């Protein structure tokens, strides 16, 4: 999952970028939604589920 979450987010961002795939073209609102989902996938993984190193104070 540590590798998959950023890759999924990157794939969604590529999908939403105009001109990357000729067969896919989203409306403005759908593009914004796909970008927000991509950012959300990455942030939720990074802030909630990703393994972390405990800090010793």
CHARMM-style PDB file with segment names, atoms N, HN, CA, C and O in Angstrom:
ATOM      1  N   UNK     1       0.820  -1.206   0.000  1.00  0.00      PROA
ATOM      2  CA  UNK     1       0.000   0.000   0.000  1.00  0.00      PROA
ATOM      3  C   UNK     1       0.862   1.269   0.000  1.00  0.00      PROA
ATOM      4  O   UNK     1       0.449   2.300  -0.531  1.00  0.00      PROA
ATOM      5  N   UNK     2       2.045   1.194   0.588  1.00  0.00      PROA
ATOM      6  HN  UNK     2       2.381   0.357   1.019  1.00  0.00      PROA
ATOM      7  CA  UNK     2       2.906   2.370   0.633  1.00  0.00      PROA
ATOM      8  C   UNK     2       3.293   2.821  -0.770  1.00  0.00      PROA
ATOM      9  O   UNK     2       3.449   4.018  -1.012  1.00  0.00      PROA
ATOM     10  N   UNK     3       3.446   1.891  -1.684  1.00  0.00      PROA
ATOM     11  HN  UNK     3       3.318   0.919  -1.487  1.00  0.00      PROA
ATOM     12  CA  UNK     3       3.775   2.226  -3.066  1.00  0.00      PROA
ATOM     13  C   UNK     3       2.503   2.447  -3.876  1.00  0.00      PROA
ATOM     14  O   UNK     3       2.472   3.316  -4.748  1.00  0.00      PROA
ATOM     15  N   UNK     4       1.466   1.682  -3.605  1.00  0.00      PROA
ATOM     16  HN  UNK     4       1.491   0.977  -2.897  1.00  0.00      PROA
ATOM     17  CA  UNK     4       0.253   1.730  -4.418  1.00  0.00      PROA
ATOM     18  C   UNK     4      -0.516   3.046  -4.279  1.00  0.00      PROA
ATOM     19  O   UNK     4      -0.994   3.573  -5.283  1.00  0.00      PROA
ATOM     20  N   UNK     5      -0.647   3.583  -3.088  1.00  0.00      PROA
ATOM     21  HN  UNK     5      -0.259   3.155  -2.272  1.00  0.00      PROA
ATOM     22  CA  UNK     5      -1.448   4.805  -2.886  1.00  0.00      PROA
ATOM     23  C   UNK     5      -0.915   5.980  -3.705  1.00  0.00      PROA
ATOM     24  O   UNK     5      -1.702   6.622  -4.402  1.00  0.00      PROA
ATOM     25  N   UNK     6       0.380   6.294  -3.657  1.00  0.00      PROA
ATOM     26  HN  UNK     6       1.019   5.773  -3.092  1.00  0.00      PROA
ATOM     27  CA  UNK     6       0.869   7.386  -4.508  1.00  0.00      PROA
ATOM     28  C   UNK     6       0.757   7.074  -6.003  1.00  0.00      PROA
ATOM     29  O   UNK     6       0.531   7.980  -6.806  1.00  0.00      PROA
ATOM     30  N   UNK     7       0.912   5.811  -6.381  1.00  0.00      PROA
ATOM     31  HN  UNK     7       1.096   5.076  -5.730  1.00  0.00      PROA
ATOM     32  CA  UNK     7       0.786   5.434  -7.791  1.00  0.00      PROA
ATOM     33  C   UNK     7      -0.646   5.605  -8.278  1.00  0.00      PROA
ATOM     34  O   UNK     7      -0.868   6.057  -9.402  1.00  0.00      PROA
ATOM     35  N   UNK     8      -1.611   5.251  -7.449  1.00  0.00      PROA
ATOM     36  HN  UNK     8      -1.430   4.884  -6.536  1.00  0.00      PROA
ATOM     37  CA  UNK     8      -3.016   5.449  -7.804  1.00  0.00      PROA
ATOM     38  C   UNK     8      -3.308   6.940  -7.948  1.00  0.00      PROA
ATOM     39  O   UNK     8      -3.975   7.359  -8.893  1.00  0.00      PROA
ATOM     40  N   UNK     9      -2.809   7.733  -7.014  1.00  0.00      PROA
ATOM     41  HN  UNK     9      -2.267   7.393  -6.246  1.00  0.00      PROA
ATOM     42  CA  UNK     9      -3.010   9.182  -7.088  1.00  0.00      PROA
ATOM     43  C   UNK     9      -2.369   9.747  -8.359  1.00  0.00      PROA
ATOM     44  O   UNK     9      -2.967  10.584  -9.035  1.00  0.00      PROA
ATOM     45  N   UNK    10      -1.165   9.295  -8.683  1.00  0.00      PROA
ATOM     46  HN  UNK    10      -0.679   8.615  -8.134  1.00  0.00      PROA
ATOM     47  CA  UNK    10      -0.475   9.755  -9.888  1.00  0.00      PROA
ATOM     48  C   UNK    10      -1.258   9.353 -11.143  1.00  0.00      PROA
ATOM     49  O   UNK    10      -1.387  10.145 -12.077  1.00  0.00      PROA
ATOM     50  N   UNK    11      -1.773   8.139 -11.161  1.00  0.00      PROA
ATOM     51  HN  UNK    11      -1.668   7.496 -10.402  1.00  0.00      PROA
ATOM     52  CA  UNK    11      -2.567   7.679 -12.295  1.00  0.00      PROA
ATOM     53  C   UNK    11      -3.822   8.513 -12.490  1.00  0.00      PROA
ATOM     54  O   UNK    11      -4.185   8.846 -13.618  1.00  0.00      PROA
ATOM     55  N   UNK    12      -4.480   8.847 -11.397  1.00  0.00      PROA
ATOM     56  HN  UNK    12      -4.185   8.576 -10.480  1.00  0.00      PROA
ATOM     57  CA  UNK    12      -5.671   9.697 -11.489  1.00  0.00      PROA
ATOM     58  C   UNK    12      -5.314  11.094 -12.004  1.00  0.00      PROA
ATOM     59  O   UNK    12      -6.055  11.677 -12.796  1.00  0.00      PROA
ATOM     60  N   UNK    13      -4.184  11.620 -11.554  1.00  0.00      PROA
ATOM     61  HN  UNK    13      -3.582  11.146 -10.911  1.00  0.00      PROA
ATOM     62  CA  UNK    13      -3.760  12.935 -12.028  1.00  0.00      PROA
ATOM     63  C   UNK    13      -3.409  12.898 -13.518  1.00  0.00      PROA
ATOM     64  O   UNK    13      -3.717  13.836 -14.252  1.00  0.00      PROA
ATOM     65  N   UNK    14      -2.770  11.824 -13.959  1.00  0.00      PROA
ATOM     66  HN  UNK    14      -2.519  11.062 -13.362  1.00  0.00      PROA
ATOM     67  CA  UNK    14      -2.491  11.680 -15.391  1.00  0.00      PROA
ATOM     68  C   UNK    14      -3.784  11.588 -16.192  1.00  0.00      PROA
ATOM     69  O   UNK    14      -3.904  12.176 -17.266  1.00  0.00      PROA
ATOM     70  N   UNK    15      -4.737  10.852 -15.663  1.00  0.00      PROA
ATOM     71  HN  UNK    15      -4.639  10.375 -14.790  1.00  0.00      PROA
ATOM     72  CA  UNK    15      -6.022  10.701 -16.337  1.00  0.00      PROA
ATOM     73  C   UNK    15      -6.732  12.043 -16.472  1.00  0.00      PROA
ATOM     74  O   UNK    15      -7.400  12.291 -17.476  1.00  0.00      PROA
ATOM     75  N   UNK    16      -6.594  12.905 -15.479  1.00  0.00      PROA
ATOM     76  HN  UNK    16      -6.051  12.703 -14.664  1.00  0.00      PROA
ATOM     77  CA  UNK    16      -7.281  14.194 -15.482  1.00  0.00      PROA
ATOM     78  C   UNK    16      -6.552  15.268 -16.290  1.00  0.00      PROA
ATOM     79  O   UNK    16      -7.129  16.314 -16.591  1.00  0.00      PROA
ATOM     80  N   UNK    17      -5.285  15.015 -16.645  1.00  0.00      PROA
ATOM     81  HN  UNK    17      -4.817  14.166 -16.402  1.00  0.00      PROA
ATOM     82  CA  UNK    17      -4.507  16.007 -17.382  1.00  0.00      PROA
ATOM     83  C   UNK    17      -4.897  16.001 -18.860  1.00  0.00      PROA
ATOM     84  O   UNK    17      -4.803  14.964 -19.518  1.00  0.00      PROA
ATOM     85  N   UNK    18      -5.331  17.136 -19.384  1.00  0.00      PROA
ATOM     86  HN  UNK    18      -5.407  17.978 -18.850  1.00  0.00      PROA
ATOM     87  CA  UNK    18      -5.748  17.188 -20.792  1.00  0.00      PROA
ATOM     88  C   UNK    18      -4.579  16.885 -21.727  1.00  0.00      PROA
ATOM     89  O   UNK    18      -3.465  17.367 -21.525  1.00  0.00      PROA
ATOM     90  N   UNK    19      -4.851  16.086 -22.746  1.00  0.00      PROA
ATOM     91  HN  UNK    19      -5.757  15.695 -22.911  1.00  0.00      PROA
ATOM     92  CA  UNK    19      -3.849  15.788 -23.753  1.00  0.00      PROA
ATOM     93  C   UNK    19      -2.978  14.580 -23.475  1.00  0.00      PROA
ATOM     94  O   UNK    19      -2.232  14.155 -24.357  1.00  0.00      PROA
ATOM     95  N   UNK    20      -3.046  14.010 -22.279  1.00  0.00      PROA
ATOM     96  HN  UNK    20      -3.652  14.356 -21.563  1.00  0.00      PROA
ATOM     97  CA  UNK    20      -2.229  12.842 -21.963  1.00  0.00      PROA
ATOM     98  C   UNK    20      -2.800  11.600 -22.638  1.00  0.00      PROA
ATOM     99  O   UNK    20      -2.072  10.845 -23.281  1.00  0.00      PROA
ATOM    100  N   UNK    21      -4.086  11.397 -22.491  1.00  0.00      PROA
ATOM    101  HN  UNK    21      -4.678  12.010 -21.969  1.00  0.00      PROA
ATOM    102  CA  UNK    21      -4.764  10.288 -23.164  1.00  0.00      PROA
ATOM    103  C   UNK    21      -5.777  10.879 -24.141  1.00  0.00      PROA
ATOM    104  O   UNK    21      -6.690  11.604 -23.746  1.00  0.00      PROA
ATOM    105  N   UNK    22      -5.602  10.561 -25.404  1.00  0.00      PROA
ATOM    106  HN  UNK    22      -4.860   9.973 -25.724  1.00  0.00      PROA
ATOM    107  CA  UNK    22      -6.487  11.139 -26.425  1.00  0.00      PROA
ATOM    108  C   UNK    22      -7.932  10.674 -26.294  1.00  0.00      PROA
ATOM    109  O   UNK    22      -8.852  11.402 -26.669  1.00  0.00      PROA
ATOM    110  N   UNK    23      -8.142   9.481 -25.770  1.00  0.00      PROA
ATOM    111  HN  UNK    23      -7.395   8.890 -25.465  1.00  0.00      PROA
ATOM    112  CA  UNK    23      -9.493   8.932 -25.706  1.00  0.00      PROA
ATOM    113  C   UNK    23     -10.275   9.407 -24.481  1.00  0.00      PROA
ATOM    114  O   UNK    23     -11.472   9.138 -24.378  1.00  0.00      PROA
ATOM    115  N   UNK    24      -9.624  10.106 -23.557  1.00  0.00      PROA
ATOM    116  HN  UNK    24      -8.651  10.324 -23.641  1.00  0.00      PROA
ATOM    117  CA  UNK    24     -10.282  10.538 -22.326  1.00  0.00      PROA
ATOM    118  C   UNK    24     -10.272  12.063 -22.261  1.00  0.00      PROA
ATOM    119  O   UNK    24      -9.220  12.694 -22.359  1.00  0.00      PROA
ATOM    120  N   UNK    25     -11.452  12.639 -22.096  1.00  0.00      PROA
ATOM    121  HN  UNK    25     -12.307  12.126 -22.016  1.00  0.00      PROA
ATOM    122  CA  UNK    25     -11.554  14.079 -21.905  1.00  0.00      PROA
ATOM    123  C   UNK    25     -12.705  14.349 -20.940  1.00  0.00      PROA
ATOM    124  O   UNK    25     -13.856  14.016 -21.226  1.00  0.00      PROA
ATOM    125  N   UNK    26     -12.391  14.949 -19.807  1.00  0.00      PROA
ATOM    126  HN  UNK    26     -11.457  15.219 -19.575  1.00  0.00      PROA
ATOM    127  CA  UNK    26     -13.374  15.214 -18.766  1.00  0.00      PROA
ATOM    128  C   UNK    26     -13.861  16.654 -18.850  1.00  0.00      PROA
ATOM    129  O   UNK    26     -13.186  17.525 -19.398  1.00  0.00      PROA
ATOM    130  N   UNK    27     -15.036  16.882 -18.301  1.00  0.00      PROA
ATOM    131  HN  UNK    27     -15.584  16.174 -17.855  1.00  0.00      PROA
ATOM    132  CA  UNK    27     -15.509  18.250 -18.133  1.00  0.00      PROA
ATOM    133  C   UNK    27     -14.702  18.895 -17.005  1.00  0.00      PROA
ATOM    134  O   UNK    27     -13.972  18.216 -16.284  1.00  0.00      PROA
ATOM    135  N   UNK    28     -14.842  20.179 -16.870  1.00  0.00      PROA
ATOM    136  HN  UNK    28     -15.435  20.730 -17.456  1.00  0.00      PROA
ATOM    137  CA  UNK    28     -14.074  20.896 -15.847  1.00  0.00      PROA
ATOM    138  C   UNK    28     -14.408  20.397 -14.444  1.00  0.00      PROA
ATOM    139  O   UNK    28     -13.505  20.185 -13.635  1.00  0.00      PROA
ATOM    140  N   UNK    29     -15.670  20.212 -14.152  1.00  0.00      PROA
ATOM    141  HN  UNK    29     -16.404  20.385 -14.810  1.00  0.00      PROA
ATOM    142  CA  UNK    29     -16.068  19.775 -12.810  1.00  0.00      PROA
ATOM    143  C   UNK    29     -15.605  18.346 -12.531  1.00  0.00      PROA
ATOM    144  O   UNK    29     -15.183  18.042 -11.415  1.00  0.00      PROA
ATOM    145  N   UNK    30     -15.677  17.482 -13.514  1.00  0.00      PROA
ATOM    146  HN  UNK    30     -16.019  17.729 -14.420  1.00  0.00      PROA
ATOM    147  CA  UNK    30     -15.227  16.111 -13.333  1.00  0.00      PROA
ATOM    148  C   UNK    30     -13.712  16.068 -13.153  1.00  0.00      PROA
ATOM    149  O   UNK    30     -13.205  15.289 -12.346  1.00  0.00      PROA
ATOM    150  N   UNK    31     -12.996  16.892 -13.890  1.00  0.00      PROA
ATOM    151  HN  UNK    31     -13.407  17.525 -14.546  1.00  0.00      PROA
ATOM    152  CA  UNK    31     -11.545  16.975 -13.723  1.00  0.00      PROA
ATOM    153  C   UNK    31     -11.199  17.416 -12.308  1.00  0.00      PROA
ATOM    154  O   UNK    31     -10.306  16.848 -11.680  1.00  0.00      PROA
ATOM    155  N   UNK    32     -11.897  18.421 -11.806  1.00  0.00      PROA
ATOM    156  HN  UNK    32     -12.623  18.883 -12.316  1.00  0.00      PROA
ATOM    157  CA  UNK    32     -11.648  18.891 -10.458  1.00  0.00      PROA
ATOM    158  C   UNK    32     -11.940  17.780  -9.443  1.00  0.00      PROA
ATOM    159  O   UNK    32     -11.197  17.610  -8.476  1.00  0.00      PROA
ATOM    160  N   UNK    33     -13.001  17.040  -9.661  1.00  0.00      PROA
ATOM    161  HN  UNK    33     -13.604  17.179 -10.446  1.00  0.00      PROA
ATOM    162  CA  UNK    33     -13.332  15.938  -8.759  1.00  0.00      PROA
ATOM    163  C   UNK    33     -12.278  14.845  -8.773  1.00  0.00      PROA
ATOM    164  O   UNK    33     -11.918  14.320  -7.719  1.00  0.00      PROA
ATOM    165  N   UNK    34     -11.777  14.497  -9.954  1.00  0.00      PROA
ATOM    166  HN  UNK    34     -12.069  14.924 -10.809  1.00  0.00      PROA
ATOM    167  CA  UNK    34     -10.737  13.468 -10.052  1.00  0.00      PROA
ATOM    168  C   UNK    34      -9.461  13.930  -9.358  1.00  0.00      PROA
ATOM    169  O   UNK    34      -8.814  13.142  -8.669  1.00  0.00      PROA
ATOM    170  N   UNK    35      -9.095  15.181  -9.529  1.00  0.00      PROA
ATOM    171  HN  UNK    35      -9.621  15.822 -10.089  1.00  0.00      PROA
ATOM    172  CA  UNK    35      -7.903  15.720  -8.864  1.00  0.00      PROA
ATOM    173  C   UNK    35      -8.091  15.701  -7.351  1.00  0.00      PROA
ATOM    174  O   UNK    35      -7.168  15.332  -6.624  1.00  0.00      PROA
ATOM    175  N   UNK    36      -9.251  16.086  -6.869  1.00  0.00      PROA
ATOM    176  HN  UNK    36     -10.001  16.386  -7.459  1.00  0.00      PROA
ATOM    177  CA  UNK    36      -9.491  16.067  -5.427  1.00  0.00      PROA
ATOM    178  C   UNK    36      -9.452  14.644  -4.863  1.00  0.00      PROA
ATOM    179  O   UNK    36      -8.939  14.428  -3.765  1.00  0.00      PROA
ATOM    180  N   UNK    37      -9.983  13.688  -5.597  1.00  0.00      PROA
ATOM    181  HN  UNK    37     -10.400  13.863  -6.489  1.00  0.00      PROA
ATOM    182  CA  UNK    37      -9.914  12.289  -5.161  1.00  0.00      PROA
ATOM    183  C   UNK    37      -8.463  11.826  -5.119  1.00  0.00      PROA
ATOM    184  O   UNK    37      -8.062  11.140  -4.178  1.00  0.00      PROA
ATOM    185  N   UNK    38      -7.672  12.189  -6.123  1.00  0.00      PROA
ATOM    186  HN  UNK    38      -7.997  12.745  -6.888  1.00  0.00      PROA
ATOM    187  CA  UNK    38      -6.261  11.799  -6.160  1.00  0.00      PROA
ATOM    188  C   UNK    38      -5.501  12.374  -4.969  1.00  0.00      PROA
ATOM    189  O   UNK    38      -4.728  11.667  -4.323  1.00  0.00      PROA
ATOM    190  N   UNK    39      -5.718  13.638  -4.683  1.00  0.00      PROA
ATOM    191  HN  UNK    39      -6.346  14.212  -5.208  1.00  0.00      PROA
ATOM    192  CA  UNK    39      -5.059  14.262  -3.536  1.00  0.00      PROA
ATOM    193  C   UNK    39      -5.541  13.620  -2.241  1.00  0.00      PROA
ATOM    194  O   UNK    39      -4.752  13.395  -1.323  1.00  0.00      PROA
ATOM    195  N   UNK    40      -6.827  13.327  -2.168  1.00  0.00      PROA
ATOM    196  HN  UNK    40      -7.468  13.510  -2.914  1.00  0.00      PROA
ATOM    197  CA  UNK    40      -7.385  12.693  -0.972  1.00  0.00      PROA
ATOM    198  C   UNK    40      -6.819  11.309  -0.728  1.00  0.00      PROA
ATOM    199  O   UNK    40      -6.515  10.959   0.413  1.00  0.00      PROA
ATOM    200  N   UNK    41      -6.671  10.512  -1.782  1.00  0.00      PROA
ATOM    201  HN  UNK    41      -6.918  10.797  -2.708  1.00  0.00      PROA
ATOM    202  CA  UNK    41      -6.094   9.168  -1.639  1.00  0.00      PROA
ATOM    203  C   UNK    41      -4.703   9.268  -1.045  1.00  0.00      PROA
ATOM    204  O   UNK    41      -4.374   8.557  -0.095  1.00  0.00      PROA
ATOM    205  N   UNK    42      -3.896  10.139  -1.597  1.00  0.00      PROA
ATOM    206  HN  UNK    42      -4.164  10.716  -2.368  1.00  0.00      PROA
ATOM    207  CA  UNK    42      -2.523  10.277  -1.121  1.00  0.00      PROA
ATOM    208  C   UNK    42      -2.462  10.812   0.305  1.00  0.00      PROA
ATOM    209  O   UNK    42      -1.707  10.294   1.128  1.00  0.00      PROA
ATOM    210  N   UNK    43      -3.234  11.823   0.600  1.00  0.00      PROA
ATOM    211  HN  UNK    43      -3.847  12.243  -0.069  1.00  0.00      PROA
ATOM    212  CA  UNK    43      -3.193  12.433   1.929  1.00  0.00      PROA
ATOM    213  C   UNK    43      -3.748  11.509   3.008  1.00  0.00      PROA
ATOM    214  O   UNK    43      -3.183  11.417   4.098  1.00  0.00      PROA
ATOM    215  N   UNK    44      -4.837  10.834   2.715  1.00  0.00      PROA
ATOM    216  HN  UNK    44      -5.297  10.908   1.829  1.00  0.00      PROA
ATOM    217  CA  UNK    44      -5.405   9.912   3.710  1.00  0.00      PROA
ATOM    218  C   UNK    44      -4.419   8.802   4.004  1.00  0.00      PROA
ATOM    219  O   UNK    44      -4.232   8.429   5.162  1.00  0.00      PROA
ATOM    220  N   UNK    45      -3.783   8.268   2.968  1.00  0.00      PROA
ATOM    221  HN  UNK    45      -3.935   8.571   2.027  1.00  0.00      PROA
ATOM    222  CA  UNK    45      -2.786   7.219   3.205  1.00  0.00      PROA
ATOM    223  C   UNK    45      -1.617   7.775   4.021  1.00  0.00      PROA
ATOM    224  O   UNK    45      -1.205   7.166   5.008  1.00  0.00      PROA
ATOM    225  N   UNK    46      -1.086   8.924   3.614  1.00  0.00      PROA
ATOM    226  HN  UNK    46      -1.421   9.418   2.812  1.00  0.00      PROA
ATOM    227  CA  UNK    46       0.105   9.469   4.259  1.00  0.00      PROA
ATOM    228  C   UNK    46      -0.154   9.884   5.706  1.00  0.00      PROA
ATOM    229  O   UNK    46       0.720   9.726   6.559  1.00  0.00      PROA
ATOM    230  N   UNK    47      -1.318  10.399   5.985  1.00  0.00      PROA
ATOM    231  HN  UNK    47      -2.028  10.528   5.292  1.00  0.00      PROA
ATOM    232  CA  UNK    47      -1.570  10.935   7.328  1.00  0.00      PROA
ATOM    233  C   UNK    47      -2.258   9.961   8.278  1.00  0.00      PROA
ATOM    234  O   UNK    47      -2.171  10.125   9.495  1.00  0.00      PROA
ATOM    235  N   UNK    48      -2.935   8.955   7.745  1.00  0.00      PROA
ATOM    236  HN  UNK    48      -3.005   8.822   6.756  1.00  0.00      PROA
ATOM    237  CA  UNK    48      -3.696   8.069   8.617  1.00  0.00      PROA
ATOM    238  C   UNK    48      -3.168   6.644   8.664  1.00  0.00      PROA
ATOM    239  O   UNK    48      -3.067   6.058   9.742  1.00  0.00      PROA
ATOM    240  N   UNK    49      -2.829   6.077   7.508  1.00  0.00      PROA
ATOM    241  HN  UNK    49      -2.911   6.552   6.632  1.00  0.00      PROA
ATOM    242  CA  UNK    49      -2.535   4.663   7.462  1.00  0.00      PROA
ATOM    243  C   UNK    49      -1.068   4.309   7.218  1.00  0.00      PROA
ATOM    244  O   UNK    49      -0.669   3.173   7.474  1.00  0.00      PROA
ATOM    245  N   UNK    50      -0.273   5.228   6.743  1.00  0.00      PROA
ATOM    246  HN  UNK    50      -0.597   6.151   6.536  1.00  0.00      PROA
ATOM    247  CA  UNK    50       1.114   4.910   6.415  1.00  0.00      PROA
ATOM    248  C   UNK    50       1.902   4.574   7.677  1.00  0.00      PROA
ATOM    249  O   UNK    50       1.694   5.179   8.730  1.00  0.00      PROA
ATOM    250  N   UNK    51       2.808   3.605   7.562  1.00  0.00      PROA
ATOM    251  HN  UNK    51       2.977   3.114   6.707  1.00  0.00      PROA
ATOM    252  CA  UNK    51       3.649   3.287   8.711  1.00  0.00      PROA
ATOM    253  C   UNK    51       4.539   4.483   9.051  1.00  0.00      PROA
ATOM    254  O   UNK    51       4.967   5.226   8.168  1.00  0.00      PROA
ATOM    255  N   UNK    52       4.803   4.649  10.315  1.00  0.00      PROA
ATOM    256  HN  UNK    52       4.455   4.045  11.032  1.00  0.00      PROA
ATOM    257  CA  UNK    52       5.642   5.770  10.730  1.00  0.00      PROA
ATOM    258  C   UNK    52       6.611   5.313  11.823  1.00  0.00      PROA
ATOM    259  O   UNK    52       6.414   4.287  12.474  1.00  0.00      PROA
ATOM    260  N   UNK    53       7.639   6.097  11.991  1.00  0.00      PROA
ATOM    261  HN  UNK    53       7.799   6.930  11.461  1.00  0.00      PROA
ATOM    262  CA  UNK    53       8.629   5.825  13.008  1.00  0.00      PROA
ATOM    263  C   UNK    53       8.231   6.561  14.270  1.00  0.00      PROA
ATOM    264  O   UNK    53       8.023   7.774  14.238  1.00  0.00      PROA
ATOM    265  N   UNK    54       8.118   5.845  15.391  1.00  0.00      PROA
ATOM    266  HN  UNK    54       8.287   4.859  15.418  1.00  0.00      PROA
ATOM    267  CA  UNK    54       7.750   6.521  16.644  1.00  0.00      PROA
ATOM    268  C   UNK    54       8.848   7.501  17.069  1.00  0.00      PROA
ATOM    269  O   UNK    54      10.038   7.235  16.905  1.00  0.00      PROA
ATOM    270  N   UNK    55       8.425   8.618  17.609  1.00  0.00      PROA
ATOM    271  HN  UNK    55       7.458   8.834  17.742  1.00  0.00      PROA
ATOM    272  CA  UNK    55       9.355   9.654  18.065  1.00  0.00      PROA
ATOM    273  C   UNK    55       9.540   9.504  19.561  1.00  0.00      PROA
ATOM    274  O   UNK    55       8.567   9.478  20.316  1.00  0.00      PROA
ATOM    275  N   UNK    56      10.776   9.407  19.986  1.00  0.00      PROA
ATOM    276  HN  UNK    56      11.566   9.428  19.373  1.00  0.00      PROA
ATOM    277  CA  UNK    56      11.081   9.313  21.426  1.00  0.00      PROA
ATOM    278  C   UNK    56      11.414  10.698  21.945  1.00  0.00      PROA
ATOM    279  O   UNK    56      12.379  11.324  21.507  1.00  0.00      PROA
ATOM    280  N   UNK    57      10.607  11.168  22.880  1.00  0.00      PROA
ATOM    281  HN  UNK    57       9.823  10.660  23.236  1.00  0.00      PROA
ATOM    282  CA  UNK    57      10.848  12.498  23.460  1.00  0.00      PROA
ATOM    283  C   UNK    57      11.589  12.392  24.759  1.00  0.00      PROA
ATOM    284  OT1 UNK    57      11.879  13.409  25.389  1.00  0.00      PROA
TER     285      UNK     57
END
